[in-house]
Amino acid sequence: MASPLISTRRYWSFFIYVVLVSHASNGFYLPGSYMHTYSTGEEILVKVNSLTSIETELPFSYYSLPYCKPPGGVKKSAENLGELLMGDQIDNSPYRFRMNVNESIYLCTTPPLNEHEVKLLKQRTRDLYQVNMILDNLPALRYANQNGLKIQWTGFPVGYSPQNSNNDYIINHLKFRVLIHEYEGGGIQIIGTGEEGMGVISETDKSKASGFEIVGFEVVPCSVKYEPEKMTKLHMYDNTSSISCPLELEKSQIIREQERVSFTYEVEFVKSDIRWPSRWDAYLKMDGARVHWFSILNSLMVIFFLAGIVFVIFLRTVRRDLTKYEELDKEAQAQMNEELSGWKLVVGDVFREPNHSKLLCVMIGDGVQITGMAVVTIVFAAFGFMSPASRGMLLTGMILLYLFLGIAAGYVSVRAWRTIKGTSEGWRSVSWSTACFFPGIVFVILTVLNFILWGSKSTGALPISLYFVLISLWFCISVPLTLLGGYLGTRAEPISYPVRTNQIPREIPARKYPSWLLVLGAGTLPFGTLFIELFFILSSIWLGRFYYVFGFLLIVLLLLVTVCAEVSVVLTYMHLCVEDWMWWWKAFYASGSVALYVFLYSINYLIFDLQSLSGPVSAILYLGYSLIMSVAIMLSTGTIGFLTSFYFVHYLFASVKID
């Protein structure tokens, strides 16, 4: 009795300690990067990310264009796995600020532009490429007026092409506005997970942490024509006079051969009431909340409709049949067995081994792995552990979760194999296939896309070294864990069938309509719960918008799981009622067919919403990534539907004894 009391006391002591610590501080902030405070005059460095475009979706290095380079040379920042996979290439830049010092600075003047540079600048300008800058882990934000609405964008364009002119003009003068908040170490305890790593600012760090914190980074881009002879007399970081953005094209810097472009910038520091924990609010401002709620309400209606079918009609019908059967005496039961109809007729075939049973077990295992990865990632993101300040953290977390969930995939696939076959023989082959099936599909598609990116000289192309890293992670972590899970699956008890299987398979009656038509139609119901949120996800991926409404996404995921389970059970019961005992694959694809509609919707989005996407290379990239997403959704939703149907059928036939 002593040990439970001690453990209980320890638990309550820890709980009280956490409560006291949280009350001792004025605030507690989890997501975001480690807060950095700057003293007046302290140097702040600006970083540059890859040039990006919603027209081509091909990222390119910032220094692929004739921009000014930092005095000490270009140095790449350390990047995580997610950043590399997303095509980010973060470098240092010549842009340097001094905290709370407003100034106007000259950077450099380029040599006369040659034909190649002019062609490249014009192409990047017309493809709407954006320059992405980062200050204290905050992307540069630009505000623009469009049709009377104030729209915010991250980054600024390489240049612009006026409607009434055939010329292109380069952005060569930037007016920065840095929002700062004076911090005096007011007892805020902060845990950070940003690019600087984990960190805590506690009470003891008040004196060291006092200073100014950066809470906003805005930019106004301008094109200004300078006199090269006058500008070349200046040195880098010399002060220049402040200027206003010219509205006349004659005073803007044209892009043409032999032109010398001078780059300058201004910086203004503005005190703000925004606190450091709230500085990402401007980026994550959620639009269309009503649309999200409409999507959820729409999904709930579908769920209640299906739940009515499942619980009111099917379960009442099944329960009535079972109750009626149990009330009969043995002679009446024997007579009833001869007059059976519907699902009771397939009792000797319902658990007969399906076609391609190994492939089914492999797909179920991979589906469990993908579903587990999605659920854990979205739950962590919904509770704020995946901050947008930590670029690439979401993708890195997903990959690591997928790797370590290989043990669950191996266990489920081998246990399903043992259940179907009745023996553990061949479990190693099943485990290997599970470890290589979905990753193999992704690897093949990514390799094809990577050759296309290499041909385009894009930073989105994965370097050879990263390929070896991914293959090493695959074969050194995922494969061994999947084999371990498979071994544990051989040790677990197989699920025993409640009825015996006949030696001769029963003939399936002819139907008026093909069963695959019903299976395909069933996928529309899960898609109905998903498609509105899918629009926001696709927009965040392909239009460069931040997606951070993971709370909504978590609700949609739970609704999707419920709908997939209900749809699959309904369809399985319908097939059993028409004496179709080959329900295994139909149960999988009843909910898995939602992936077909997701892929078709992706094509629809490409044609009608991504009208700016230009060129076959961009379209192939888009379709390749959409195919990977659709395969993952098929495996995940199909597994949910199959497992629910399996336990439904098992429960159904375990409830009645038919000889």
Secondary structure, DSSP 8 states (H G I E B T S, - for coil): -HHHHHHHHHHHHHHHHHHHHHHHSSEEE-SS----EE-TT-EEEEEE--BB-TTT---B-GGGSS----TT---B----HHHHHTT---EEEEEEEETT--EEEEEEE-----HHHHHHHHHHHHTT-EE-EEETTEE-EEEEEETTEEEEEESEESEE--TT-S--EE--EEEEEEEEEEE---SEEEEEEETTEEEEE-GGGHHHH-EEEEEEEEEEEE-----HHHHTTS-TT-B--------SGGGS-B--TT---EEEEEEEEEE-S--GGGTTTTTS----HHHHHHHHHHHHHHHHHHHIIIIIIIHHHHHHHHHHHHHS-HHHHHHHHHT--GGGGGTTTTTS--TTHHHHHHHHHHHHHHHHHHHHHHHHHHTT-S-TTSTTHHHHHHHHHHHHTHHHHHHHHHHHHHHHHSS-TTHHHHHHHHHHHHHHHHHHHHHHHHHHHHHTT-TTS--HHHHHHHHHHIIIIIHHHHHHHHHHHHHS-----SS---SS-------SS-HHHHHHHHTHHHHHHHHHHHHHHHHHHHS------HHHHHHHHHHHHHHHHHHHHHHHHHHHHTT----HHHHHHHHHTHHHHHHHHHHHHHHHT-TT--SHHHHHHHHHHHHHHHHHHHHHHHHHHHHHHHHHHHHHHHS----
